[in-house]
């Protein structure tokens, strides 16, 4: 991605969840700066040097776009569901050419969740994403980005359809 570009991720033929990550994304610094889990217009995502990398231009969806989950992975599917399949973290790491263990946490597009502040727990809810929903980002500095449609077919993450990515 190049500084000044616009990245638009849209749902087509249904409404899948999606995950986005850029090299050196830092979830902790971003959480510290934002002080919330759900992204809104104008929010910025930071790298490990506390540099702004992406800015939210729009979220045209009732579904949450959040920074709470790190993304599913093969090991989680095996342990939790006894399924031998790749998760979004595996696909994103492959796309970036890095080991899955070194992949930063992901930005979760169209992923609804709920918090139980009494028990300090959170869980994924069935997404409210619809065909035509989109999220767009403005690129604030050059870097490398990867985006994956959610491959999950289980629980609240089960969605159908495709995503389309446009870079302008």
C-alpha positions in Angstrom: 0.0 0.0 0.0 1.2 3.5 -0.7 0.6 6.7 1.2 -2.4 8.5 0.0 -4.3 5.4 -1.3 -7.8 4.5 -0.3 -8.6 0.8 0.5 -12.3 -0.3 0.3 -13.4 -3.7 1.5 -17.0 -4.5 0.5 -19.3 -7.5 1.0 -20.7 -9.0 -2.2 -23.0 -12.1 -2.7 -23.9 -12.2 1.0 -21.9 -10.9 3.8 -18.7 -12.5 5.1 -16.6 -11.3 8.0 -13.1 -10.2 7.0 -9.7 -9.7 8.7 -7.2 -7.0 7.8 -3.6 -6.7 9.0 -0.5 -4.7 8.1 3.1 -5.5 8.9 4.0 -4.2 12.4 0.4 -3.4 13.3 0.3 -2.9 17.1 -3.0 -3.7 18.7 -1.9 -2.6 22.2 -0.8 0.9 21.0 -3.9 1.3 19.0 -6.1 0.3 22.0 -4.2 2.7 24.2 -4.7 5.5 21.7 -8.4 4.8 21.0 -9.5 3.6 24.4 -12.2 1.5 22.8 -12.6 -1.8 20.9 -14.9 -0.8 18.1 -13.6 1.4 15.3 -15.3 4.6 14.1 -14.9 7.2 11.4 -11.5 9.0 11.8 -9.9 6.4 14.0 -6.2 5.6 13.3 -4.4 2.3 13.5 -0.8 2.4 14.7 2.4 0.4 14.3 5.0 -0.5 16.9 6.7 2.8 16.5 3.4 4.6 17.4 3.2 5.8 13.8 -0.2 6.2 12.3 -0.6 3.8 9.4 -4.3 3.6 8.4 -7.2 5.9 9.1 -10.9 4.8 9.0 -12.6 6.8 6.2 -16.0 5.1 6.5 -17.8 2.1 8.1 -21.0 1.5 6.1 -22.4 -1.3 8.1 -24.4 -2.0 11.2 -21.9 -4.7 12.1 -18.9 -3.9 14.3 -15.4 -3.4 13.0 -13.3 -4.0 16.0 -9.7 -4.7 17.2 -10.5 -7.2 19.9 -9.7 -10.6 18.3 -6.3 -11.7 17.0 -7.9 -13.9 14.3 -8.5 -17.7 14.1 -5.8 -20.2 13.3 -5.4 -23.8 12.5 -4.4 -24.7 16.1 -7.6 -23.2 17.4 -9.8 -25.1 15.0 -8.0 -28.4 15.9 -8.3 -27.8 19.7 -11.8 -26.3 19.8 -13.6 -27.9 17.0 -11.5 -30.9 16.0 -11.2 -29.6 12.5 -8.0 -29.6 10.5 -8.3 -26.3 8.5 -6.6 -23.0 8.1 -7.9 -19.8 9.8 -7.6 -16.3 8.6 -4.3 -15.9 10.5 -2.8 -18.7 8.5 -3.9 -17.2 5.2 -2.8 -13.7 6.2 0.6 -14.9 7.3 1.1 -16.9 4.1 0.1 -13.9 2.0 2.7 -11.7 3.9 5.3 -14.4 3.7 5.8 -14.6 7.5 5.3 -17.3 10.2 1.8 -17.3 11.6 3.2 -16.9 15.1 4.8 -13.5 14.2 1.6 -12.1 12.6 0.2 -9.2 14.5 -3.4 -9.3 15.7 -6.0 -8.5 13.1 -8.5 -5.8 12.5 -11.9 -7.6 12.4 -14.3 -6.2 9.8 -18.0 -6.8 10.2 -17.5 -8.9 13.4 -20.1 -8.3 16.1 -19.3 -9.2 19.7 -20.7 -8.5 23.2 -19.0 -7.7 26.4 -20.0 -9.0 29.9 -18.4 -6.4 32.1 -19.4 -8.2 35.3 -17.4 -11.3 34.4 -14.8 -9.6 32.1 -15.7 -11.8 29.2 -16.5 -11.2 25.5 -18.0 -13.4 22.9 -18.7 -13.3 19.2 -22.3 -12.7 18.1 -23.8 -13.5 14.8 -22.8 -10.6 12.5 -25.3 -8.1 11.2 -23.3 -7.7 8.0 -25.2 -7.4 4.8 -24.5 -7.5 1.1 -23.1 -4.1 0.1 -21.6 -3.2 3.5 -18.2 -1.7 3.3 -15.3 -0.3 5.3 -12.7 2.1 3.9 -9.3 3.2 5.0 -6.9 6.0 4.1 -3.3 4.9 3.9 -1.1 7.3 6.0 2.2 5.6 5.2 3.7 3.1 2.8 3.5 -0.5 4.0 2.3 -4.1 3.4 -1.2 -5.1 4.0 -3.2 -8.4 3.8 -6.9 -9.0 3.8 -8.8 -12.3 4.2 -12.4 -13.3 4.1 -13.3 -15.3 7.2 -13.0 -19.0 6.4 -14.9 -20.0 9.5 -18.0 -22.1 9.1 -18.8 -22.5 12.7 -20.7 -20.7 15.5 -21.4 -17.0 15.2 -18.6 -16.4 12.7 -20.4 -18.5 10.1 -21.1 -16.2 7.1 -21.5 -16.6 3.4 -20.5 -14.6 0.4 -17.4 -12.9 -0.8 -15.4 -9.8 -0.2 -14.1 -7.3 -2.8 -11.1 -5.2 -2.2 -10.5 -2.0 -4.2 -7.4 0.2 -4.0 -7.7 3.7 -5.3 
